[in-house]
């Protein structure tokens, strides 16, 4: 698949992820009404990605079989014809002898009446069929061991990102969590600059201030639902502020993960990392190494005491949401980051802001103050400016 085609496919995946994430966020918030366990939902969703490991190795096995079959059939076609223009098949052993008889040859090129001898090393005629492509592919791709090591590094960052996002959903609205999480584009920009993955200019700095002002406005803005009682509103302020803090911290860790993922994966459209295998190792390491975090989180009062779902219906919803909202959507998102770039992927994720507001208004009958709506528009504007900063700088001469 060409680079431009992969870029377009990445944009399509971003649109799919936006729909899945908003839907999953609404489902997750509905789950919290009956089963308020952010850690359990995060741990399940992240651990389920382990299913990508057997799928990735099965894919590699099938690919090798097809490549071997293609290489052998191509070799037989070459061997069936003489390299000197004849069409008669060669006898047994003649093809190999013919290749061994041509270690070198001299080609004379007439250029401005001067004879320039050029030595050309000849290789077996069939070497380019499969071996050359394999060597280039091996140089570009990381080994399974290297991918596993990167997965071990990225695992805690990804788990923290997912947990903070779910913890925010348990304490505030989907729209508020979406707005704050979408500020990850700015953190992505800063971290990219710090790690030498991007440059900074005046337009990007302006984008930072515009978006941060929008975040402040959404934090101060009021939201309310028609079915909320006065009692619930009286105690909601502290929970909302804590949810906003979790949402903002989730944005920071999301930005860090995005930049590191792109740094490991290489340039746009790169095939350096098998994303499916990488996320499989993220699931494996989460399953084996991070289960104990529930104890300190519970001791600190951040997480309620762990309990199992009390009904089969909740079990089914939690499992389905984990498979679609985490396993499938996170893989699509990772591909979009690798096939485009971190800022474009983050800009696309900011499309969840208006979609989440509409979903909250339709599903929960939630209303938003003018300050909240203007702040949301500023956050989105900040992302647009940040991602078009290079064009603005050239146009304004900054």
C-alpha positions as CSV (number, residue, x, y, z in Angstrom):
1,X,0.0,0.0,0.0
2,X,1.4,3.4,-1.0
3,X,2.1,6.2,1.4
4,X,-0.7,8.5,0.1
5,X,-3.1,5.6,0.1
6,X,-2.2,4.8,3.7
7,X,-2.5,8.4,4.7
8,X,-6.1,8.4,3.3
9,X,-6.8,5.1,5.0
10,X,-5.5,6.6,8.2
11,X,-8.0,9.5,7.9
12,X,-10.8,7.0,7.4
13,X,-9.7,5.1,10.5
14,X,-9.7,8.3,12.5
15,X,-13.4,8.9,11.5
16,X,-14.3,5.3,12.6
17,X,-12.4,5.7,15.9
18,X,-14.3,8.9,16.6
19,X,-17.6,7.2,16.3
20,X,-16.5,4.1,18.3
21,X,-15.0,6.2,21.1
22,X,-18.0,8.4,21.7
23,X,-20.3,5.4,21.5
24,X,-18.1,3.5,23.9
25,X,-17.9,6.4,26.3
26,X,-21.6,6.6,26.5
27,X,-21.8,2.9,27.1
28,X,-19.1,3.0,29.7
29,X,-20.9,5.8,31.6
30,X,-24.0,3.7,31.4
31,X,-22.1,0.7,32.9
32,X,-20.9,2.9,35.8
33,X,-24.5,3.3,36.8
34,X,-24.6,-0.4,37.7
35,X,-21.0,-1.3,38.0
36,X,-18.7,1.6,39.0
37,X,-15.3,0.0,38.7
38,X,-13.0,2.1,36.4
39,X,-10.0,-0.1,37.1
40,X,-11.8,-3.4,36.3
41,X,-13.1,-2.0,33.0
42,X,-9.7,-0.6,32.1
43,X,-7.9,-3.8,33.0
44,X,-10.3,-5.9,31.1
45,X,-10.2,-3.8,28.0
46,X,-6.4,-3.5,27.9
47,X,-5.9,-7.2,28.7
48,X,-8.2,-8.3,25.9
49,X,-5.7,-6.9,23.4
50,X,-3.6,-10.1,24.1
51,X,-5.8,-11.8,21.4
52,X,-3.7,-9.9,18.8
53,X,-0.6,-12.0,19.6
54,X,-1.9,-15.3,18.1
55,X,-3.6,-13.3,15.3
56,X,-0.3,-11.6,14.5
57,X,1.7,-14.8,14.4
58,X,-0.9,-16.6,12.4
59,X,-0.8,-13.6,9.9
60,X,3.0,-14.0,9.7
61,X,2.8,-17.7,9.1
62,X,0.3,-17.3,6.3
63,X,2.3,-14.5,4.8
64,X,5.5,-16.6,4.8
65,X,3.7,-19.5,3.1
66,X,2.3,-17.3,0.4
67,X,5.6,-15.6,-0.1
68,X,7.4,-19.0,-0.3
69,X,4.9,-20.3,-2.8
70,X,5.2,-17.1,-4.9
71,X,9.0,-17.3,-4.8
72,X,9.2,-21.0,-5.8
73,X,6.7,-20.5,-8.7
74,X,8.6,-17.5,-10.0
75,X,11.9,-19.3,-9.8
76,X,10.5,-22.2,-11.8
77,X,9.2,-19.8,-14.5
78,X,12.7,-18.3,-14.8
79,X,14.4,-21.7,-14.9
80,X,12.0,-22.9,-17.6
81,X,13.5,-20.5,-20.1
82,X,17.0,-19.8,-21.3
83,X,18.5,-16.4,-20.2
84,X,20.0,-16.1,-23.7
85,X,16.6,-15.7,-25.4
86,X,15.8,-19.3,-26.1
87,X,12.5,-20.7,-25.1
88,X,13.6,-24.3,-24.7
89,X,13.7,-25.6,-21.1
90,X,17.1,-26.2,-19.7
91,X,18.3,-29.7,-18.8
92,X,18.9,-30.7,-15.2
93,X,21.9,-28.8,-13.7
94,X,22.4,-26.5,-16.8
95,X,20.6,-23.6,-15.1
96,X,22.9,-23.7,-12.1
97,X,26.0,-24.1,-14.2
98,X,25.0,-21.2,-16.4
99,X,24.7,-18.9,-13.3
100,X,28.1,-20.1,-11.9
101,X,29.8,-19.3,-15.2
102,X,29.1,-15.5,-15.0
103,X,30.9,-14.2,-11.9
104,X,31.8,-10.9,-13.6
105,X,31.5,-9.2,-17.0
106,X,32.8,-6.0,-18.5
107,X,30.5,-3.5,-20.2
108,X,32.0,-0.8,-22.4
109,X,30.0,2.4,-22.7
110,X,30.9,5.0,-25.4
111,X,30.6,8.4,-23.9
112,X,32.1,11.4,-25.8
113,X,34.4,8.9,-27.6
114,X,35.9,7.7,-24.4
115,X,35.7,4.0,-23.4
116,X,34.8,3.6,-19.8
117,X,35.0,0.0,-18.5
118,X,32.3,-0.6,-15.9
119,X,32.5,-3.7,-13.8
120,X,29.1,-5.2,-13.1
121,X,28.9,-8.1,-10.6
122,X,26.2,-10.5,-11.7
123,X,24.1,-12.4,-9.2
124,X,21.9,-15.4,-9.8
125,X,19.0,-14.4,-12.0
126,X,16.4,-15.3,-9.5
127,X,17.8,-13.4,-6.5
128,X,15.5,-10.5,-6.9
129,X,12.3,-12.5,-6.8
130,X,12.0,-12.9,-3.1
131,X,15.4,-12.4,-1.4
132,X,15.9,-8.8,-2.2
133,X,12.5,-7.8,-0.9
134,X,13.0,-9.9,2.2
135,X,16.3,-8.2,3.0
136,X,14.9,-4.7,2.7
137,X,11.9,-5.7,4.8
138,X,14.1,-7.2,7.5
139,X,16.1,-3.9,7.6
140,X,12.9,-1.9,8.1
141,X,10.9,-4.1,10.4
142,X,11.6,-4.6,14.1
143,X,12.0,-8.1,15.3
144,X,9.4,-9.7,17.6
145,X,11.8,-9.3,20.6
146,X,12.3,-5.6,19.9
147,X,8.5,-5.1,19.6
148,X,8.0,-6.9,22.9
149,X,10.6,-4.6,24.6
150,X,8.9,-1.5,23.2
151,X,5.5,-3.0,24.4
152,X,7.0,-3.4,27.9
153,X,8.0,0.3,27.9
154,X,4.7,1.6,26.5
155,X,2.4,-0.7,28.6
156,X,2.3,1.4,31.8
157,X,1.8,4.7,29.8
158,X,-1.1,3.2,27.9
159,X,-2.7,1.7,30.9
160,X,-2.5,5.0,32.8
161,X,-4.0,6.8,29.8
162,X,-7.0,4.4,29.6
163,X,-7.5,4.3,33.4
164,X,-7.5,8.1,33.8
165,X,-10.0,8.4,30.9
166,X,-12.4,5.9,32.5
167,X,-11.9,7.5,35.9
168,X,-12.9,10.8,34.4
169,X,-16.0,9.3,32.8
170,X,-17.0,8.0,36.2
171,X,-17.0,11.5,37.7
172,X,-18.1,13.9,34.9
173,X,-20.0,14.0,31.6
174,X,-18.8,12.4,28.3
175,X,-18.6,15.9,26.7
176,X,-16.4,17.3,29.5
177,X,-14.1,14.3,29.4
178,X,-13.9,14.5,25.7
179,X,-13.0,18.2,25.7
180,X,-10.2,17.8,28.3
181,X,-8.8,14.6,26.7
182,X,-8.7,16.4,23.4
183,X,-6.1,18.8,24.7
184,X,-3.7,16.0,24.2
185,X,-2.9,17.5,20.9
186,X,-1.1,20.4,22.6
187,X,0.8,18.0,24.9
188,X,1.6,16.0,21.8
189,X,3.1,19.1,20.2
190,X,5.2,20.0,23.2
191,X,6.5,16.4,23.8
192,X,7.3,16.1,20.1
193,X,9.4,19.2,20.3
194,X,11.2,18.0,23.4
195,X,12.0,14.7,21.8
196,X,13.0,16.3,18.5
197,X,10.1,14.9,16.6
198,X,8.6,18.3,15.7
199,X,9.4,22.0,15.5
200,X,7.7,25.0,17.3
201,X,6.8,28.4,16.0
202,X,4.7,31.4,16.9
203,X,1.5,30.1,15.4
204,X,1.8,26.9,17.5
205,X,2.3,29.0,20.7
206,X,-0.8,31.0,19.8
207,X,-2.7,27.7,19.4
208,X,-1.6,26.7,22.9
209,X,-3.0,29.8,24.5
210,X,-6.3,29.6,22.6
211,X,-6.9,26.0,23.5
212,X,-5.9,26.4,27.1
213,X,-8.3,29.3,27.5
214,X,-11.0,27.1,26.0
215,X,-10.2,24.4,28.6
216,X,-10.5,26.9,31.4
217,X,-13.8,28.1,30.1
218,X,-15.2,24.5,29.8
219,X,-14.1,23.8,33.3
220,X,-15.9,26.9,34.6
221,X,-18.9,26.5,32.3
222,X,-22.0,24.8,33.7
223,X,-23.7,21.7,32.5
224,X,-27.0,20.2,33.7
225,X,-29.5,17.5,32.9
226,X,-33.2,17.7,33.2
227,X,-33.4,14.5,35.3
228,X,-30.8,15.6,37.9
229,X,-32.1,16.4,41.3
230,X,-31.0,19.3,43.4
231,X,-29.3,17.0,45.9
232,X,-27.1,15.5,43.2
233,X,-26.2,18.9,41.9
234,X,-25.2,20.1,45.3
235,X,-22.5,17.4,45.7
236,X,-21.4,17.3,42.0
237,X,-18.8,20.1,42.1
238,X,-16.0,18.2,43.8
239,X,-16.6,15.1,41.7
240,X,-16.6,17.2,38.5
241,X,-13.3,19.0,39.4
242,X,-11.7,15.6,40.2
243,X,-13.0,14.2,36.9
244,X,-11.6,17.2,35.0
245,X,-8.2,16.7,36.6
246,X,-8.3,13.0,35.6
247,X,-9.3,14.0,32.0
248,X,-6.4,16.5,31.8
249,X,-3.9,14.0,33.1
250,X,-5.2,11.5,30.6
251,X,-4.5,14.0,27.9
252,X,-0.8,14.4,29.0
253,X,-0.2,10.6,29.1
254,X,-2.1,10.2,25.8
255,X,0.2,12.8,24.1
256,X,3.3,11.0,25.5
257,X,2.1,7.6,24.3
258,X,1.3,9.0,20.8
259,X,4.7,10.6,20.3
260,X,6.6,7.5,21.5
261,X,4.5,5.2,19.3
262,X,5.2,7.3,16.3
263,X,8.9,7.5,17.2
264,X,9.1,3.7,17.4
265,X,7.1,3.2,14.3
266,X,9.0,5.6,12.0
267,X,7.8,7.9,9.3
268,X,4.4,8.2,7.7
269,X,3.2,4.9,6.2
270,X,6.2,3.1,7.7
271,X,6.1,-0.7,8.2
272,X,8.8,-0.7,10.8
273,X,6.5,-1.9,13.6
274,X,3.8,-4.5,13.4
275,X,1.1,-2.6,15.3
276,X,-1.0,-5.6,15.8
277,X,1.8,-7.5,17.5
278,X,2.7,-4.4,19.5
279,X,-0.8,-4.0,20.9
280,X,-0.9,-7.8,21.6
281,X,2.2,-7.4,23.8
282,X,0.5,-4.4,25.5
283,X,-2.4,-6.6,26.4
284,X,-0.1,-9.4,27.6
285,X,2.0,-7.2,29.9
286,X,-1.1,-5.5,31.2
287,X,-2.7,-8.9,32.0
288,X,0.4,-10.3,33.7
289,X,2.0,-7.2,35.4
290,X,-0.6,-4.6,36.3
291,X,-3.3,-6.4,38.1
292,X,-1.9,-5.5,41.5
293,X,-2.5,-1.7,41.0
294,X,-6.1,-2.1,42.2
295,X,-4.8,-2.4,45.8
296,X,-3.0,1.0,46.1
297,X,-5.8,2.7,44.2
298,X,-8.4,1.3,46.6
299,X,-6.2,2.2,49.6
300,X,-5.9,5.8,48.4
301,X,-9.7,6.0,48.0
302,X,-9.4,6.7,44.2
303,X,-11.0,3.3,43.4
304,X,-13.9,1.7,45.1
305,X,-13.5,-1.8,46.6
306,X,-13.3,-4.3,43.9
307,X,-16.4,-6.4,43.2
308,X,-17.5,-8.7,40.3
309,X,-20.4,-7.7,38.1
310,X,-23.7,-8.7,39.7
311,X,-25.6,-9.8,36.6
312,X,-24.9,-11.6,33.3
313,X,-26.2,-8.6,31.4
314,X,-23.6,-6.3,32.9
315,X,-21.0,-9.0,32.1
316,X,-22.0,-9.1,28.5
317,X,-22.0,-5.3,28.1
318,X,-18.6,-4.9,29.8
319,X,-17.1,-7.6,27.6
320,X,-18.6,-6.3,24.4
321,X,-17.5,-2.7,25.2
322,X,-14.0,-4.0,25.9
323,X,-13.7,-5.8,22.6
324,X,-15.1,-2.9,20.5
325,X,-14.3,0.2,22.5
326,X,-10.8,-0.9,23.5
327,X,-9.4,-3.8,21.4
328,X,-10.8,-2.7,18.0
329,X,-10.8,1.1,18.3
330,X,-7.4,1.3,20.0
331,X,-5.9,-0.8,17.2
332,X,-7.5,1.4,14.5
333,X,-6.3,4.5,16.4
334,X,-2.7,3.2,16.5
335,X,-2.8,2.5,12.8
336,X,-4.0,6.0,12.1
337,X,-1.1,7.5,14.1
338,X,1.4,5.3,12.2
339,X,-0.1,6.0,8.8
340,X,-0.6,9.8,9.3
341,X,1.2,11.6,12.1
342,X,0.5,12.3,15.8
343,X,-0.9,15.8,15.3
344,X,-3.3,14.9,12.5
345,X,-4.5,11.9,14.5
346,X,-5.1,14.1,17.6
347,X,-6.9,16.7,15.5
348,X,-9.2,14.0,14.3
349,X,-9.9,12.9,17.8
350,X,-11.0,16.5,18.7
351,X,-14.0,15.8,16.4
352,X,-15.3,13.8,19.4
353,X,-16.1,17.2,21.1
354,X,-19.2,18.2,19.1
355,X,-20.2,14.6,18.7
356,X,-20.1,13.9,22.4
357,X,-22.0,17.1,23.2
358,X,-24.8,16.1,20.8
359,X,-24.8,12.6,22.3
360,X,-25.1,14.0,25.8
361,X,-28.0,16.3,24.7
362,X,-29.9,13.5,22.9
363,X,-29.3,10.7,25.4
364,X,-29.2,12.4,28.7
365,X,-31.0,15.6,27.9
366,X,-28.0,17.6,29.1
367,X,-27.7,21.3,28.6
368,X,-24.6,23.5,28.2
369,X,-24.0,27.1,29.2
370,X,-22.8,29.6,26.6
371,X,-19.4,29.7,28.4
372,X,-19.0,25.9,28.0
373,X,-20.0,26.0,24.3
374,X,-17.6,28.9,23.5
375,X,-14.8,27.1,25.4
376,X,-15.4,23.9,23.4
377,X,-15.2,25.9,20.2
378,X,-11.9,27.5,21.4
379,X,-10.4,24.1,22.1
380,X,-11.3,22.9,18.6
381,X,-9.9,26.1,17.1
382,X,-6.7,25.7,19.0
383,X,-6.2,22.3,17.4
384,X,-6.9,23.7,13.9
385,X,-4.3,26.4,14.4
386,X,-1.8,24.0,15.9
387,X,-2.1,21.6,12.9
388,X,-2.1,24.4,10.3
389,X,0.7,26.3,12.2
390,X,3.3,25.8,9.5
391,X,1.1,27.2,6.8
392,X,0.1,30.2,9.0
393,X,3.8,30.9,9.7
394,X,4.7,30.9,6.1
395,X,1.7,33.1,5.2
396,X,2.4,35.6,8.0
397,X,6.2,35.4,7.7
398,X,6.6,34.4,11.3
